[in-house]
């Protein structure tokens, strides 16, 4: 009886992980592609003097994406909740990093625009 309950839980877990992970499982090829392209972008940036400072970021993001896709494949095949959670955690970190970088970009753009407007104002005054 207990064995049957455990098998039912395992089957339920397998079904749940496969249903929840199916969209990401389907898109795993594109996720891997974007991860590889991000790594390549980081390597290319590392070849420049200025790019060497920030090249680690696209490399890190690319590794996260690639690892997420391969972990999702494993979770889908095994129906393992923990592996699925690891894949989701990597995606969460990716989106967190992208969000922070976007916010920094917006702040820099607003600052640059403000400096430009101040320059125009001071030029008009003098």
TORVEX-287268 format. One record per atom (N, C-alpha, C): residue number from 1; atom name; z, y, x. Coordinates in Angstrom, 3 decimals. Each point is the difference from the previous one (the first is absolute). Example, Ala and Ser with C-alpha at 12.3 -4.5 7.8 and 13.67 -1.06 7.14 Angstrom:
# TORVEX-287268
 resi name       c3       c2       c1
    1    N    7.800   -5.690   13.190
    1   CA    0.000    1.190   -0.890
    1    C    0.000    1.200    0.900
    2    N   -0.720    1.050   -0.350
    2   CA    0.060    1.190    0.820
    2    C    0.730    1.090   -0.770
***
This chain:
# TORVEX-287268
 resi name       c3       c2       c1
    1    N    0.000   -1.193    0.822
    1   CA    0.000    1.193   -0.822
    1    C    0.000    1.263    0.870
    2    N    0.894    0.015    0.994
    2   CA    0.084    1.159    0.890
    2    C   -1.279    0.145    0.816
    3    N   -0.565   -1.138    0.418
    3   CA   -1.250    0.019    0.751
    3    C   -1.129    0.594   -0.837
    4    N   -0.027   -0.363   -1.266
    4   CA   -1.035    0.509   -0.904
    4    C    0.148    1.514   -0.175
    5    N    1.236    0.486   -0.099
    5   CA    0.253    1.438   -0.128
    5    C   -0.471    0.731    1.252
    6    N    0.294   -0.561    1.179
    6   CA   -0.444    0.605    1.264
    6    C   -1.522    0.024    0.091
    7    N   -0.643   -1.088   -0.444
    7   CA   -1.461   -0.050    0.035
    7    C   -0.581    1.031   -0.965
    8    N    0.654    0.178   -1.151
    8   CA   -0.460    0.993   -0.968
    8    C    0.111    1.402    0.596
    9    N    1.129    0.273    0.695
    9   CA    0.176    1.299    0.648
    9    C   -1.076    0.219    1.055
   10    N   -0.285   -1.040    0.773
   10   CA   -1.020    0.102    1.038
   10    C   -1.365    0.278   -0.618
   11    N   -0.332   -0.711   -1.082
   11   CA   -1.276    0.237   -0.683
   11    C   -0.050    1.403   -0.592
   12    N    1.117    0.452   -0.582
   12   CA    0.060    1.355   -0.553
   12    C   -0.166    1.046    1.099
   13    N    0.644   -0.247    1.140
   13   CA   -0.096    0.924    1.130
   13    C   -1.430    0.052    0.516
   14    N   -0.632   -1.156    0.135
   14   CA   -1.384   -0.070    0.457
   14    C   -0.908    0.779   -0.940
   15    N    0.175   -0.208   -1.300
   15   CA   -0.819    0.694   -0.994
   15    C    0.236    1.499    0.055
   16    N    1.272    0.403    0.093
   16   CA    0.334    1.421    0.037
   16    C   -0.595    0.682    1.224
   17    N    0.177   -0.599    1.168
   17   CA   -0.522    0.600    1.234
   17    C   -1.517    0.086   -0.060
   18    N   -0.642   -1.032   -0.515
   18   CA   -1.464    0.018   -0.086
   18    C   -0.490    1.041   -0.995
   19    N    0.693    0.147   -1.118
   19   CA   -0.415    1.006   -0.984
   19    C    0.228    1.410    0.530
   20    N    1.156    0.245    0.597
   20   CA    0.325    1.338    0.504
   20    C   -0.840    0.355    1.234
   21    N   -0.267   -0.985    0.821
   21   CA   -0.711    0.262    1.246
   21    C   -1.508   -0.101   -0.084
   22    N   -0.523   -0.411   -1.149
   22   CA   -1.437   -0.236   -0.108
   22    C   -0.855    1.224    0.330
   23    N    0.313    1.201   -0.522
   23   CA   -0.840    1.161    0.354
   23    C   -0.036    0.278    1.509
   24    N    1.143   -0.133    0.655
   24   CA    0.021    0.216    1.446
   24    C   -0.672   -1.153    0.734
   25    N    0.149   -1.192   -0.517
   25   CA   -0.666   -1.152    0.601
   25    C   -1.513    0.184   -0.064
   26    N   -0.484    0.497   -1.139
   26   CA   -1.438    0.251   -0.137
   26    C   -0.481    1.074    0.966
   27    N    0.817    1.012    0.219
   27   CA   -0.401    1.115    0.856
   27    C    0.385   -0.172    1.451
   28    N    0.456   -1.184    0.388
   28   CA    0.481   -0.205    1.365
   28    C   -1.057    0.273    1.057
   29    N   -1.251   -0.288   -0.305
   29   CA   -1.073    0.259    0.968
   29    C   -0.142    1.493    0.278
   30    N    0.057    0.799   -1.052
   30   CA   -0.099    1.456    0.173
   30    C    1.233    0.558    0.688
   31    N    1.157   -0.562   -0.316
   31   CA    1.231    0.457    0.649
   31    C   -0.069   -0.289    1.499
   32    N   -0.469   -1.194    0.353
   32   CA   -0.158   -0.347    1.419
   32    C   -1.026    0.918    0.663
   33    N   -1.113    0.252   -0.688
   33   CA   -1.034    0.881    0.540
   33    C    0.571    1.387    0.292
   34    N    0.734    0.566   -0.966
   34   CA    0.597    1.325    0.208
   34    C    1.025   -0.031    1.130
   35    N    0.742   -1.080    0.110
   35   CA    0.957   -0.139    1.095
   35    C   -0.687   -0.015    1.354
   36    N   -1.061   -0.777    0.104
   36   CA   -0.742   -0.077    1.264
   36    C   -0.637    1.347    0.334
   37    N   -0.577    0.661   -1.005
   37   CA   -0.623    1.305    0.243
   37    C    1.035    1.039    0.420
   38    N    1.189   -0.075   -0.540
   38   CA    1.066    0.918    0.382
   38    C    0.426   -0.244    1.453
   39    N    0.090   -1.259    0.376
   39   CA    0.341   -0.336    1.392
   39    C   -1.082    0.522    0.934
   40    N   -1.260   -0.213   -0.350
   40   CA   -1.117    0.495    0.823
   40    C    0.069    1.524    0.117
   41    N    0.280    0.675   -1.118
   41   CA    0.123    1.457    0.016
   41    C    1.123    0.434    0.957
   42    N    1.121   -0.699   -0.046
   42   CA    1.108    0.324    0.894
   42    C   -0.355   -0.216    1.462
   43    N   -0.713   -1.081    0.279
   43   CA   -0.420   -0.275    1.382
   43    C   -0.969    1.078    0.472
   44    N   -0.935    0.399   -0.856
   44   CA   -0.953    1.055    0.370
   44    C    0.735    1.329    0.233
   45    N    0.986    0.282   -0.832
   45   CA    0.775    1.241    0.162
   45    C    0.800   -0.035    1.295
   46    N    0.466   -1.168    0.383
   46   CA    0.789   -0.129    1.224
   46    C   -0.820    0.322    1.242
   47    N   -1.311   -0.039   -0.117
   47   CA   -0.862    0.291    1.140
   47    C   -0.104    1.498    0.286
   48    N    0.462    0.825   -0.921
   48   CA   -0.022    1.449    0.214
   48    C    1.401    0.470    0.378
   49    N    0.074    1.167    0.616
   49   CA    1.286    0.519    0.447
   49    C    0.908    0.313   -1.190
   50    N   -0.509    0.753   -0.958
   50   CA    0.798    0.364   -1.170
   50    C    0.250   -1.224   -0.875
   51    N   -0.992   -0.843   -0.153
   51   CA    0.123   -1.182   -0.850
   51    C    1.023   -0.995    0.505
   52    N    0.235   -0.008    1.308
   52   CA    0.962   -0.937    0.578
   52    C    1.403    0.233   -0.553
   53    N    0.269    1.221   -0.442
   53   CA    1.322    0.328   -0.533
   53    C    0.218   -0.654   -1.366
   54    N   -1.040   -0.031   -0.827
   54   CA    0.148   -0.501   -1.372
   54    C   -0.723   -1.322   -0.249
   55    N   -0.580   -0.587    1.004
   55   CA   -0.791   -1.227   -0.180
   55    C    0.840   -1.170   -0.489
   56    N    1.273    0.002    0.280
   56   CA    0.869   -1.098   -0.421
   56    C    0.082   -0.097   -1.524
   57    N   -0.148    1.117   -0.690
   57   CA    0.161   -0.002   -1.453
   57    C   -1.084   -0.814   -0.714
   58    N   -1.294    0.267    0.235
   58   CA   -1.003   -0.839   -0.671
   58    C    0.034   -1.465    0.468
   59    N    0.414   -0.224    1.228
   59   CA    0.118   -1.389    0.470
   59    C    1.110   -0.705   -0.771
   60    N    1.143    0.655   -0.150
   60   CA    1.132   -0.566   -0.728
   60    C   -0.366   -0.259   -1.466
   61    N   -0.644    0.980   -0.618
   61   CA   -0.400   -0.135   -1.402
   61    C   -1.010   -1.143   -0.150
   62    N   -0.921   -0.105    0.933
   62   CA   -0.982   -1.087   -0.051
   62    C    0.641   -1.364    0.130
   63    N    0.969   -0.105    0.885
   63   CA    0.713   -1.270    0.168
   63    C    0.753   -0.349   -1.285
   64    N    0.642    1.001   -0.613
   64   CA    0.710   -0.238   -1.261
   64    C   -0.943   -0.527   -1.079
   65    N   -1.162    0.628   -0.132
   65   CA   -0.962   -0.446   -1.013
   65    C   -0.477   -1.425    0.269
   66    N   -0.350   -0.269    1.241
   66   CA   -0.498   -1.332    0.348
   66    C    1.078   -1.053   -0.237
   67    N    1.235    0.293    0.436
   67   CA    1.095   -0.948   -0.205
   67    C    0.280   -0.208   -1.489
   68    N   -0.109    1.063   -0.770
   68   CA    0.228   -0.117   -1.440
   68    C   -1.013   -0.949   -0.630
   69    N   -1.260    0.129    0.380
   69   CA   -1.045   -0.857   -0.567
   69    C    0.205   -1.462    0.391
   70    N    0.312   -0.256    1.266
   70   CA    0.190   -1.393    0.425
   70    C    1.272   -0.590   -0.608
   71    N    1.035    0.814   -0.149
   71   CA    1.230   -0.479   -0.629
   71    C   -0.235   -0.286   -1.476
   72    N   -0.817    0.840   -0.642
   72   CA   -0.321   -0.218   -1.411
   72    C   -0.771   -1.307   -0.174
   73    N   -0.907   -0.302    0.919
   73   CA   -0.726   -1.275   -0.053
   73    C    0.980   -1.169    0.031
   74    N    0.950    0.096    0.914
   74   CA    1.000   -1.060    0.147
   74    C    0.852   -0.115   -1.264
   75    N    0.431    1.137   -0.543
   75   CA    0.828   -0.002   -1.212
   75    C   -0.766   -0.589   -1.174
   76    N   -1.267    0.342   -0.112
   76   CA   -0.820   -0.512   -1.097
   76    C   -0.191   -1.506    0.119
   77    N   -0.242   -0.470    1.212
   77   CA   -0.232   -1.429    0.210
   77    C    1.275   -0.809   -0.248
   78    N    1.141    0.517    0.472
   78   CA    1.251   -0.737   -0.116
   78    C    0.761    0.295   -1.290
   79    N   -0.308    1.139   -0.611
   79   CA    0.749    0.411   -1.181
   79    C    1.422    0.386    0.337
   80    N    0.197    0.528    1.205
   80   CA    1.333    0.311    0.501
   80    C    0.379    1.453   -0.298
   81    N    1.126    0.185   -0.712
   81   CA    0.455    1.341   -0.363
   81    C    0.358    0.840    1.221
   82    N    0.654   -0.604    0.969
   82   CA    0.429    0.753    1.194
   82    C   -1.199    0.506    0.786
   83    N   -0.985   -0.834    0.162
   83   CA   -1.205    0.402    0.713
   83    C   -0.721    1.104   -0.759
   84    N   -0.020   -0.112   -1.321
   84   CA   -0.593    1.040   -0.853
   84    C    0.750    1.323    0.189
   85    N    1.337   -0.077    0.041
   85   CA    0.813    1.206    0.196
   85    C   -0.265    0.633    1.369
   86    N   -0.218   -0.815    1.020
   86   CA   -0.310    0.527    1.333
   86    C   -1.331    0.747   -0.040
   87    N   -0.996   -0.582   -0.658
   87   CA   -1.310    0.656   -0.116
   87    C    0.130    1.331   -0.742
   88    N    0.767    0.006   -1.068
   88   CA    0.209    1.231   -0.763
   88    C    0.756    1.036    0.829
   89    N    0.946   -0.453    0.810
   89   CA    0.750    0.900    0.874
   89    C   -0.897    0.680    1.021
   90    N   -0.955   -0.739    0.530
   90   CA   -0.945    0.582    0.962
   90    C   -0.891    1.032   -0.677
   91    N   -0.419   -0.288   -1.230
   91   CA   -0.796    0.976   -0.741
   91    C    0.822    1.248   -0.335
   92    N    1.259   -0.206   -0.337
   92   CA    0.893    1.133   -0.287
   92    C    0.111    0.908    1.224
   93    N    0.179   -0.603    1.162
   93   CA    0.099    0.776    1.235
   93    C   -1.298    0.752    0.268
   94    N   -1.133   -0.641   -0.243
   94   CA   -1.294    0.658    0.167
   94    C   -0.094    1.248   -0.876
   95    N    0.330   -0.140   -1.286
   95   CA   -0.103    1.140   -0.908
   95    C    1.029    1.074    0.323
   96    N    1.159   -0.392    0.478
   96   CA    1.007    0.976    0.416
   96    C   -0.519    0.833    1.169
   97    N   -0.564   -0.657    0.986
   97   CA   -0.549    0.708    1.166
   97    C   -1.136    0.924   -0.430
   98    N   -0.907   -0.511   -0.827
   98   CA   -1.120    0.822   -0.463
   98    C    0.496    1.221   -0.775
   99    N    1.026   -0.180   -0.828
   99   CA    0.563    1.105   -0.757
   99    C    0.601    1.059    0.909
  100    N    0.746   -0.428    1.008
  100   CA    0.615    0.942    0.935
  100    C   -1.074    0.748    0.782
  101    N   -1.008   -0.710    0.471
  101   CA   -1.087    0.654    0.743
  101    C   -0.734    1.002   -0.893
  102    N   -0.208   -0.358   -1.255
  102   CA   -0.662    0.913   -0.942
  102    C    0.841    1.258   -0.216
  103    N    1.306   -0.173   -0.198
  103   CA    0.875    1.158   -0.173
  103    C   -0.006    0.905    1.232
  104    N    0.040   -0.597    1.175
  104   CA   -0.059    0.788    1.233
  104    C   -1.317    0.762    0.065
  105    N   -1.099   -0.646   -0.368
  105   CA   -1.306    0.663   -0.012
  105    C   -0.029    1.172   -0.965
  106    N    0.588   -0.178   -1.180
  106   CA    0.041    1.089   -0.988
  106    C    0.824    1.169    0.539
  107    N    1.143   -0.288    0.598
  107   CA    0.859    1.054    0.555
  107    C   -0.725    0.754    1.106
  108    N   -0.681   -0.712    0.878
  108   CA   -0.746    0.648    1.088
  108    C   -1.124    0.858   -0.569
  109    N   -0.690   -0.500   -1.029
  109   CA   -1.088    0.769   -0.618
  109    C    0.529    1.279   -0.643
  110    N    1.117   -0.098   -0.697
  110   CA    0.591    1.191   -0.622
  110    C    0.430    0.998    1.072
  111    N    0.599   -0.494    1.064
  111   CA    0.413    0.868    1.101
  111    C   -1.209    0.681    0.644
  112    N   -1.056   -0.746    0.253
  112   CA   -1.209    0.575    0.611
  112    C   -0.647    1.018   -0.937
  113    N   -0.037   -0.303   -1.283
  113   CA   -0.561    0.934   -0.976
  113    C    0.827    1.285   -0.038
  114    N    1.324   -0.144    0.025
  114   CA    0.878    1.176   -0.012
  114    C   -0.215    0.855    1.238
  115    N   -0.121   -0.622    1.149
  115   CA   -0.266    0.760    1.230
  115    C   -1.345    0.714   -0.086
  116    N   -0.984   -0.665   -0.546
  116   CA   -1.315    0.621   -0.166
  116    C    0.059    1.187   -0.929
  117    N    0.724   -0.128   -1.097
  117   CA    0.144    1.115   -0.941
  117    C    0.746    1.164    0.639
  118    N    1.033   -0.299    0.791
  118   CA    0.723    1.062    0.708
  118    C   -0.931    0.726    0.971
  119    N   -0.843   -0.751    0.669
  119   CA   -0.968    0.612    0.917
  119    C   -0.954    0.928   -0.729
  120    N   -0.465   -0.424   -1.170
  120   CA   -0.901    0.825   -0.805
  120    C    0.716    1.272   -0.459
  121    N    1.254   -0.147   -0.448
  121   CA    0.766    1.149   -0.451
  121    C    0.232    0.985    1.126
  122    N    0.427   -0.491    1.146
  122   CA    0.250    0.889    1.152
  122    C   -1.300    0.646    0.489
  123    N   -1.083   -0.708   -0.082
  123   CA   -1.302    0.567    0.405
  123    C   -0.395    1.102   -0.975
  124    N    0.246   -0.201   -1.265
  124   CA   -0.349    1.011   -0.999
  124    C    0.859    1.251    0.127
  125    N    1.259   -0.176    0.413
  125   CA    0.916    1.127    0.142
  125    C   -0.395    0.862    1.188
  126    N   -0.401   -0.622    1.074
  126   CA   -0.299    0.766    1.212
  126    C   -1.422    0.456    0.093
***
